[in-house]
């Protein structure tokens, strides 16, 4: 009886060793999942990029495309997405409902971001990724939504990377300039409220301004000093607010660059994406 028990014990050890060997020879492989549906609306789709060898400690980023809240899509952020993936960062690049003059404004757009993030959390075990402590990033209106979501959600956001995002929509100088260059219409669709020069600004403009909602989340801001769409002063104002609240942040000005950050230039692109990746690894880990 003792001999049989001994043989059984040895067999279990051998089988355990074989199981461990199988796991070691089957590492987590990279995955690219296109047009994953995360919600009910046709624009509730996202691309999922999962690097090889990932685990729950691998940084995980939610990437939100720009387009003045009313156009473009995840394909327009592909260059940035490829840079993240080549640096072994897991991420999703999402589409979301466009703002309009009827029923979709910033609360509905934030709701889409939340649905996408909930999908990631629900699939964390399947994907071998983390369930919390995400990084939010985006460009222009996507950066605005990344900041606003991070500052207003009850989920744990570890870091933000903002490329040229508007941060203070209570600034009448900016609103008047936007009216002059034909951009006030999209701001009104995003807020859901009209703006008339010289009249009291609706509270929705403050509620949709990241500068009025800041939390203690490390943020990297990258902005062209000659941006004709979102004035550089927007990032400067936010930087001053964060400095006053002693919140970790960095403002990286790109001298002479416009709204595209001069990313066609290889050296500038390497600088901008390199700074973003360092920030994600330092604060979004």
N, C-alpha and C positions, 0 to 999 in steps of 0.2 A: 504493500500500500504506500509506504514511504517512497519506494523507488518510482512508482507510477506518478506520485505527486511531484517528485523531483524532475522527472522527464517532462511533465506538463509545464512546470515552471520554466524550464530551459526553452521549450517550444514557444512559449509566450514571449520570452526575451528575443528569440530569433525573429518572430513575426513582427515584433515592435521595431526591431532594427531594420527590417525590410520596408516597413511603412515609412520610417524616417528617411530611408534612402530614396523611396519613391517621391516624397515631398521635396527633397533636396534636388532631385533631377527634374522637377517640374516647377520651375520658378514662375512668378507672376509675370505674364507677358504683356506687352503693350496692346492697347485697344483704342480704336478710333470708331466711334459710333456716330453716324450722321443722322440729322433730323429726328432725334429722339423726341417723342411727344410727351410734354410734361403737364399739359392742361387742355381745356376744352376748345379754346379759340384756335383757328387755323395758324395763327402766328405764335402759338405756344409750342415752339420746337427749339431744340438746341443740339449743338454738336458736343460730344463728350470725348475728351482726350485723356487717356490714362497711360502714363509711361510705364515701361517695364520695371520690375523690382519695387514697385510702390508698396506702401503700407500706410497705416493710420497716422504716421508722422510726416508723410510726404505733404508739402504745401498743396493746398487746393484753392483754386482761384475761380471766381465767377466773373466772366468777361462780358461787358455790356457795350454794344456798338453805339456809335453816334448817329447823327442824321437829323438833328433839330427836333427830336421827339416824333417826327412824322414821316420819316423815310429811311432808306438803307436797310442793312441787315448784317447778320453775323459774318457773311462772306467779306464784308468790308474791313473786318478786323483780322483777316487771315494772317497777314505778315506778323503782327504782334502775337497771334496765337501760335504760329510756328516757332517763334522765338521762345515762348514759354515752354512748349513741348520739347524743344531741343535741349532745354536746361532741366529736364526731368521734373517739371511742375505739372501736376494734374489740374485740369480745369474744364469748365463748361463755357461755351460761347453761345449766348442765348439771343433769340428773337423775342419780342414782346409786342403787345398791342400798341399801335400808333395812337398818339393823342389826336383827338378830334374835337369838334365844337359841340358834340352832343353828349356822349356818355363815357368817354375815356379821357381821364385827366391823370394827374400824378398819383392819386391814391390807387387807381386801377393798374397803373404801370408798376407801382410798388408791389401790388398784389401778385402780378405776374412774376416778378423777381422772387418773391417769397415762395410761390409755387415751384419755381425751378429749383430753389435751394432745398425745399422740402423733398423734392424728388431725389436730389443728391443724397440727402440724409437717409432717406428710406432705402436707397440702393447701396449704401456704404459697405455693408457686409458682402454683398455680391461683387462689388467693384474692388474690394480690399482698399478702401479709402477712409478718410476721417469722417466723423459725424458732427463735428463742431469746429470752431476756430478757423473760419474761412477768411480769404482775402477777397475784397471787392475791387474791381478795376474797370476802367472804361475811358472813352475819349469823348470830349465835347458834351453833348446831352447825355451820353452814356456815363460819363464821369459824374455829371450832376446826379443821375439816378443812383450811381454806386455810392456816392457820398450820402445822399438823402436816405437811402435804404439803411446804410450802416448806422447812421445817427438816430434813426427812428424805430428800428426793429428791436424786438426783445431777444433776438438770437445773438450769439457771441461772434462778433466780427473782429478778427485779430489785427487786420491791416487794410489800408486803402492805398491805391495808386490812381492818381487823377491826372489825366492829360487834358488840359485846357477846358476844364469844366466850369460853367457858371455857378457861382456860389452865393451871390447876394442879389436877389431879385426885388429887394426893397430899395435899391439904389436908383433913384429917379433919373440920374444922369445916364446910367446904362439903359434904362427903359426908354428914355427919349431918343437916345442914339439908335436903339433897336427899331423904334418907330420910323426913324429917318431912313434907315437902310432896308426896311421891309421885313424885319424879323419879329416885330411885335405880335403878329398874328399867331405864330407858333408858340410864343410864350403864353398868349391868352388861351390857346387850346390846351397847353400843358397845365396851367393853373385852373382853367375853367372859369376865369373871371376876366372882365374887360379892364383895360388900363386907359385912362384918359389923362393927358397931360394937365397938370394943375389941380387935379382932383385927388381926393384921399385914396391911397393905394389899398386895395382889398386885402384883408388878412391872409387870403390864400397865397399871396406873394411872399409873405414872411414864412408861412407854414411850409412852403415848397423851397425855401432857401436853406441850404446846408449851414450857412454861417449862423443862423439862429437856432440850430439844433445840435451843435457840436457835442461829441462825447470824447472821452479819453481813448482814442484809437489812433495809433501812429499812422500818419498820412504823408505820402510823397506827392507833391504837386509839381508838374512839369508844364511850363507855359511859355509860348513865344512872346517876346517883348513887343512885337509888332503885329499881334493878332488883331485883325480887323473885324472878327466875328464876336469873340468873347474877349473883351478888353483885359489886358494883363493886370489891371487894377483889381479884378475879381479875385485872383489868386493872392495878390498882395494883401487885400483886406482880410481874407481868410487866414493868411499867415499871421497877420497882426493879432487877430482874435485868438488863434491857437497859442501864440506867444504869451498873451495876457493870461491865458488859462493854464499855462505851463504844460501844454500837451505836446508830445513828441511829434515833430513834423520837419519836413525839409521842402523848401521852395527852390526848384531848379529852373532858373530863367534860361531860355534859349535866345541869345541876343540876335535881334533882327528877324527872327522866325515868325511866320504867320500862323494861321490856325492849323496848318498841317505839320507844324513843328520842324519843317524842312527835313522830313524823314526820307526824302529821296536821296539825300546826301548820306553816303555810307558811314562816314565818321559820326555824324549827328545821330543817325539811327542806332549805331553801336553804343553811343553814350546814353541815349534815352532808354533803350531796352535794357542795357546793362544796369543802369541805376534802378530800373523797375525790378529786375530780377534780384538784385542785391537786397532791395527793400523787402521783397516777398520772403526771401530766405531768412532775413534777419528778424522780421517782425511777424511774419505769417507762418512761422514754423510750428 
